[in-house]
């Protein structure tokens, strides 16, 4: 189960960087900070569990929505496939 959280965390960081290239919003910088904090505190079990269970899925859902918006903007002819 821990490997799933780690994979999702690194995927979140990759998506955050892609989003920050296109959009420079404060919310995305905060998300990237939370994700970096999650990597740093991964050894502390209680704080890591809190971040992995509460924050990472919430950030992931928002980032996937933002990434799909970016993909639709750049590849408008593939809109049906992206959905």
DSSP file (Angstrom, degrees, kcal/mol; ACC not computed):
  #  RESIDUE AA STRUCTURE BP1 BP2  ACC     N-H-->O    O-->H-N    N-H-->O    O-->H-N    TCO  KAPPA ALPHA  PHI   PSI    X-CA   Y-CA   Z-CA
    1    1 A X     >        0   0    0      0, 0.0     4,-1.7     0, 0.0     3,-0.3   0.000 360.0 360.0 360.0 -34.9    0.0    0.0    0.0
    2    2 A X  H  >  +     0   0    0      1,-0.2     4,-2.2     2,-0.2     5,-0.2   0.859 360.0  56.0 -64.9 -34.4    2.9    2.4    0.7
    3    3 A X  H  > S+     0   0    0      1,-0.2     4,-2.5     2,-0.2    -1,-0.2   0.826 103.7  55.0 -67.4 -30.3    4.2    2.0   -2.8
    4    4 A X  H  > S+     0   0    0     -3,-0.3     4,-2.5     2,-0.2    -1,-0.2   0.928 108.9  47.0 -66.3 -44.9    0.8    3.1   -4.1
    5    5 A X  H  X S+     0   0    0     -4,-1.7     4,-2.3     2,-0.2    -2,-0.2   0.896 113.0  49.5 -63.1 -40.0    1.0    6.3   -2.1
    6    6 A X  H  X S+     0   0    0     -4,-2.2     4,-2.5     2,-0.2     5,-0.2   0.916 111.5  48.4 -66.1 -42.4    4.6    6.9   -3.2
    7    7 A X  H  X S+     0   0    0     -4,-2.5     4,-2.2     1,-0.2    -2,-0.2   0.917 113.4  47.3 -63.2 -42.7    3.6    6.3   -6.9
    8    8 A X  H  X S+     0   0    0     -4,-2.5     4,-2.4     2,-0.2    -1,-0.2   0.874 110.9  53.0 -65.7 -36.9    0.7    8.7   -6.6
    9    9 A X  H  X S+     0   0    0     -4,-2.3     4,-2.1     2,-0.2    -2,-0.2   0.937 111.7  43.7 -63.8 -47.4    2.9   11.2   -4.8
   10   10 A X  H  X S+     0   0    0     -4,-2.5     4,-2.1     2,-0.2    -2,-0.2   0.857 113.3  51.7 -69.4 -34.0    5.5   11.2   -7.6
   11   11 A X  H  X S+     0   0    0     -4,-2.2     4,-2.5    -5,-0.2    -1,-0.2   0.900 109.1  51.8 -65.6 -40.4    2.8   11.3  -10.2
   12   12 A X  H  X S+     0   0    0     -4,-2.4     4,-2.6     2,-0.2    -2,-0.2   0.903 108.5  50.6 -60.0 -42.9    1.3   14.3   -8.4
   13   13 A X  H  X S+     0   0    0     -4,-2.1     4,-2.1     2,-0.2    -2,-0.2   0.913 110.6  49.2 -64.1 -42.1    4.6   16.1   -8.4
   14   14 A X  H  X S+     0   0    0     -4,-2.1     4,-2.0     1,-0.2    -2,-0.2   0.926 113.0  46.5 -61.8 -45.5    5.0   15.5  -12.2
   15   15 A X  H  X S+     0   0    0     -4,-2.5     4,-2.6     1,-0.2    -2,-0.2   0.889 109.8  55.0 -64.0 -39.1    1.5   16.8  -12.9
   16   16 A X  H  X S+     0   0    0     -4,-2.6     4,-2.4     1,-0.2    -1,-0.2   0.897 108.2  48.3 -62.0 -40.5    2.1   19.8  -10.6
   17   17 A X  H  X S+     0   0    0     -4,-2.1     4,-1.4     2,-0.2    -1,-0.2   0.911 111.6  49.7 -66.9 -41.3    5.2   20.7  -12.6
   18   18 A X  H  X S+     0   0    0     -4,-2.0     4,-1.2     1,-0.2    -2,-0.2   0.915 113.0  47.2 -61.9 -43.3    3.4   20.4  -15.9
   19   19 A X  H  X S+     0   0    0     -4,-2.6     4,-3.7     1,-0.2     3,-0.3   0.896 108.6  54.6 -66.4 -39.7    0.5   22.6  -14.6
   20   20 A X  H  < S+     0   0    0     -4,-2.4    -1,-0.2     1,-0.2    -2,-0.2   0.782 102.0  58.6 -67.2 -25.4    3.0   25.2  -13.3
   21   21 A X  H  < S+     0   0    0     -4,-1.4    -1,-0.2    -3,-0.2    -2,-0.2   0.893 119.3  29.2 -66.4 -38.7    4.6   25.5  -16.7
   22   22 A X  H  < S+     0   0    0     -4,-1.2     2,-0.4    -3,-0.3    -2,-0.2   0.859 129.7  31.5 -90.9 -40.7    1.2   26.5  -18.2
   23   23 A X     <  -     0   0    0     -4,-3.7     2,-0.2    -5,-0.2    -1,-0.2  -0.944  58.3-161.8-121.1 141.7   -0.5   28.2  -15.2
   24   24 A X        +     0   0    0     -2,-0.4     2,-0.2    -3,-0.1    -4,-0.1  -0.512  35.6 151.3-119.0  62.5    1.2   30.2  -12.5
   25   25 A X     >  -     0   0    0     -2,-0.2     4,-1.5     1,-0.1     5,-0.1  -0.606  53.9-126.1 -95.2 155.8   -1.4   30.2   -9.8
   26   26 A X  H  > S+     0   0    0     -2,-0.2     4,-2.4     1,-0.2     5,-0.2   0.874 109.5  60.2 -64.4 -38.3   -0.9   30.4   -6.1
   27   27 A X  H  > S+     0   0    0      1,-0.2     4,-2.4     2,-0.2    -1,-0.2   0.896 104.4  48.8 -58.6 -41.7   -3.0   27.3   -5.5
   28   28 A X  H  > S+     0   0    0      2,-0.2     4,-2.2     1,-0.2    -1,-0.2   0.849 109.8  51.4 -70.2 -33.4   -0.6   25.2   -7.7
   29   29 A X  H  X S+     0   0    0     -4,-1.5     4,-2.1     2,-0.2    -2,-0.2   0.885 110.1  50.1 -66.9 -38.0    2.4   26.5   -5.8
   30   30 A X  H  X S+     0   0    0     -4,-2.4     4,-2.5     2,-0.2    -2,-0.2   0.916 109.8  50.9 -64.9 -42.8    0.7   25.5   -2.6
   31   31 A X  H  X S+     0   0    0     -4,-2.4     4,-2.5     1,-0.2    -2,-0.2   0.923 109.8  49.4 -59.7 -44.4    0.0   22.1   -4.0
   32   32 A X  H  X S+     0   0    0     -4,-2.2     4,-2.4     1,-0.2    -1,-0.2   0.884 110.6  51.3 -64.0 -37.6    3.6   21.7   -5.0
   33   33 A X  H  X S+     0   0    0     -4,-2.1     4,-2.4     2,-0.2    -2,-0.2   0.905 110.0  48.4 -64.2 -42.1    4.7   22.8   -1.5
   34   34 A X  H  X S+     0   0    0     -4,-2.5     4,-2.1     2,-0.2    -2,-0.2   0.902 112.1  49.7 -64.3 -40.7    2.4   20.2    0.1
   35   35 A X  H  X S+     0   0    0     -4,-2.5     4,-1.6     2,-0.2    -2,-0.2   0.896 111.2  48.4 -66.1 -40.0    3.8   17.5   -2.2
   36   36 A X  H  X S+     0   0    0     -4,-2.4     4,-2.1     1,-0.2    -2,-0.2   0.901 110.7  51.7 -65.4 -40.0    7.4   18.5   -1.4
   37   37 A X  H  X S+     0   0    0     -4,-2.4     4,-2.6     1,-0.2    -2,-0.2   0.878 105.6  55.9 -62.0 -37.9    6.5   18.4    2.3
   38   38 A X  H  < S+     0   0    0     -4,-2.1    -1,-0.2     1,-0.2    -2,-0.2   0.877 108.2  47.7 -63.3 -37.3    5.0   14.9    1.9
   39   39 A X  H >< S+     0   0    0     -4,-1.6     3,-0.9     1,-0.2    -1,-0.2   0.909 113.1  48.6 -68.6 -41.2    8.3   13.7    0.4
   40   40 A X  H 3< S+     0   0    0     -4,-2.1     3,-0.5     1,-0.2    -2,-0.2   0.901 116.3  40.7 -67.3 -41.8   10.3   15.3    3.3
   41   41 A X  T >< S+     0   0    0     -4,-2.6     3,-1.1     1,-0.2     7,-0.3   0.188  77.7 113.7 -94.7  18.3    8.1   13.9    6.1
   42   42 A X  T <  S+     0   0    0     -3,-0.9    -1,-0.2     1,-0.3    -2,-0.1   0.727  74.1  57.4 -63.3 -19.6    7.7   10.5    4.6
   43   43 A X  T 3  S+     0   0    0     -3,-0.5     2,-0.8    -4,-0.2    -1,-0.3   0.764  88.6  80.8 -80.6 -26.0    9.7    9.0    7.5
   44   44 A X  S <> S-     0   0    0     -3,-1.1     4,-2.4     1,-0.2     5,-0.2  -0.741  71.3-158.0 -83.7 112.0    7.3   10.4   10.2
   45   45 A X  H  > S+     0   0    0     -2,-0.8     4,-2.3     1,-0.2     5,-0.2   0.883  82.7  46.1 -63.6 -45.0    4.4    7.9   10.2
   46   46 A X  H  > S+     0   0    0      2,-0.2     4,-2.0     1,-0.2    -1,-0.2   0.942 117.9  40.3 -67.9 -48.4    1.7   10.1   11.7
   47   47 A X  H  > S+     0   0    0      1,-0.2     4,-2.4     2,-0.2     5,-0.2   0.903 115.7  52.8 -67.3 -39.6    2.3   13.2    9.6
   48   48 A X  H  X S+     0   0    0     -4,-2.4     4,-2.9    -7,-0.3     5,-0.2   0.901 108.7  49.7 -62.6 -41.6    2.8   11.1    6.5
   49   49 A X  H  X S+     0   0    0     -4,-2.3     4,-2.4    -5,-0.2     5,-0.3   0.909 109.8  51.4 -63.9 -42.1   -0.4    9.2    7.0
   50   50 A X  H  X>S+     0   0    0     -4,-2.0     4,-2.2     2,-0.2     5,-0.8   0.939 115.1  41.6 -60.2 -47.9   -2.3   12.5    7.5
   51   51 A X  I  X>S+     0   0    0     -4,-2.4     5,-2.6     1,-0.2     4,-0.6   0.927 116.9  48.0 -66.8 -44.5   -0.9   13.9    4.2
   52   52 A X  I  <5S+     0   0    0     -4,-2.9     5,-0.4    -5,-0.2    -2,-0.2   0.836 119.5  37.1 -67.4 -33.5   -1.3   10.7    2.3
   53   53 A X  I  <5S+     0   0    0     -4,-2.4    -1,-0.2    -5,-0.2    -2,-0.2   0.855 130.4  23.4 -88.8 -36.6   -4.8   10.0    3.3
   54   54 A X  I  X5S+     0   0    0     -4,-2.2     4,-0.7    -5,-0.3    -3,-0.2   0.912 128.8  27.8 -97.3 -52.4   -6.3   13.5    3.4
   55   55 A X  I  X<S+     0   0    0     -5,-0.8     4,-2.7    -4,-0.6     5,-0.3   0.906 109.7  59.0 -86.7 -43.3   -4.4   15.8    1.2
   56   56 A X  H  ><S+     0   0    0     -5,-2.6     4,-2.7     1,-0.2     5,-0.2   0.910 107.8  45.7 -60.3 -46.7   -2.8   13.8   -1.6
   57   57 A X  H  > S+     0   0    0     -5,-0.4     4,-2.2     2,-0.2    -1,-0.2   0.901 113.9  49.9 -63.4 -37.4   -6.1   12.4   -3.1
   58   58 A X  H  X S+     0   0    0     -4,-0.7     4,-1.8     2,-0.2    -2,-0.2   0.922 114.0  44.6 -64.8 -43.9   -7.7   15.8   -2.9
   59   59 A X  H  X S+     0   0    0     -4,-2.7     4,-2.7     1,-0.2     5,-0.2   0.902 111.1  55.2 -65.4 -41.4   -4.7   17.4   -4.7
   60   60 A X  H  X S+     0   0    0     -4,-2.7     4,-2.4    -5,-0.3     5,-0.2   0.913 107.2  48.6 -59.7 -45.3   -4.6   14.5   -7.2
   61   61 A X  H  X S+     0   0    0     -4,-2.2     4,-1.8     1,-0.2    -1,-0.2   0.923 113.8  46.1 -63.0 -45.0   -8.2   14.9   -8.3
   62   62 A X  H  X S+     0   0    0     -4,-1.8     4,-2.2     1,-0.2    -1,-0.2   0.896 113.6  49.3 -65.2 -40.1   -7.9   18.7   -8.7
   63   63 A X  H  X S+     0   0    0     -4,-2.7     4,-2.8     2,-0.2    -2,-0.2   0.874 107.9  52.6 -70.2 -36.6   -4.6   18.3  -10.7
   64   64 A X  H  X S+     0   0    0     -4,-2.4     4,-2.3     2,-0.2    -1,-0.2   0.898 110.1  49.9 -64.8 -38.7   -6.0   15.7  -13.0
   65   65 A X  H  X S+     0   0    0     -4,-1.8     4,-1.8    -5,-0.2    -2,-0.2   0.930 112.9  46.0 -63.4 -45.1   -8.9   18.0  -13.8
   66   66 A X  H  X S+     0   0    0     -4,-2.2     4,-2.1     1,-0.2    -2,-0.2   0.891 111.9  51.5 -64.7 -39.5   -6.5   20.9  -14.5
   67   67 A X  H  X S+     0   0    0     -4,-2.8     4,-2.6     1,-0.2    -1,-0.2   0.889 108.0  51.7 -65.6 -38.6   -4.3   18.6  -16.6
   68   68 A X  H  X S+     0   0    0     -4,-2.3     4,-2.3     2,-0.2    -1,-0.2   0.884 108.2  52.4 -65.7 -36.2   -7.3   17.5  -18.7
   69   69 A X  H  X S+     0   0    0     -4,-1.8     4,-2.0     2,-0.2    -2,-0.2   0.910 110.4  48.0 -62.1 -42.3   -8.1   21.2  -19.2
   70   70 A X  H  X S+     0   0    0     -4,-2.1     4,-2.3     2,-0.2     5,-0.2   0.922 111.8  49.4 -64.1 -44.6   -4.6   21.8  -20.5
   71   71 A X  H  X S+     0   0    0     -4,-2.6     4,-2.6     1,-0.2    -2,-0.2   0.894 110.5  50.3 -63.2 -39.3   -4.7   18.8  -22.8
   72   72 A X  H  < S+     0   0    0     -4,-2.3    -1,-0.2     2,-0.2    -2,-0.2   0.883 110.8  50.0 -66.7 -37.8   -8.0   19.9  -24.2
   73   73 A X  H  < S+     0   0    0     -4,-2.0     3,-0.5     1,-0.2    -2,-0.2   0.916 119.1  36.3 -65.6 -42.4   -6.7   23.3  -24.9
   74   74 A X  H  < S+     0   0    0     -4,-2.3    -2,-0.2     1,-0.2     2,-0.2   0.792 128.7  33.1 -83.9 -28.3   -3.5   22.1  -26.6
   75   75 A X    ><  +     0   0    0     -4,-2.6     3,-1.8    -5,-0.2    -1,-0.2  -0.534  67.5 158.5-125.7  64.4   -5.1   19.1  -28.4
   76   76 A X  G >  S+     0   0    0     -3,-0.5     3,-1.2     1,-0.3     4,-0.2   0.763  71.0  62.4 -64.0 -26.5   -8.6   20.3  -29.2
   77   77 A X  G 3  S+     0   0    0      1,-0.2    -1,-0.3    -3,-0.1     3,-0.2   0.684 102.9  51.3 -72.9 -15.8   -9.0   17.7  -32.0
   78   78 A X  G <> S+     0   0    0     -3,-1.8     4,-2.4    -7,-0.2    -1,-0.2   0.088  72.7 118.3-104.6  22.3   -8.6   14.9  -29.4
   79   79 A X  H <> S+     0   0    0     -3,-1.2     4,-2.2     1,-0.2    -1,-0.2   0.898  75.0  49.7 -57.4 -45.0  -11.2   16.2  -27.0
   80   80 A X  H  4 S+     0   0    0     -3,-0.2    -1,-0.2     1,-0.2    -2,-0.1   0.898 112.2  48.0 -63.0 -40.9  -13.4   13.1  -27.3
   81   81 A X  H  4 S+     0   0    0      1,-0.2    -1,-0.2     2,-0.2    -2,-0.2   0.875 109.5  53.1 -67.2 -38.0  -10.5   10.8  -26.7
   82   82 A X  H  <        0   0    0     -4,-2.4    -2,-0.2     1,-0.3    -1,-0.2   0.894 360.0 360.0 -66.3 -39.6   -9.3   12.8  -23.7
   83   83 A X     <        0   0    0     -4,-2.2    -1,-0.3    -5,-0.2    -2,-0.2   0.513 360.0 360.0 -68.4 360.0  -12.7   12.6  -22.1
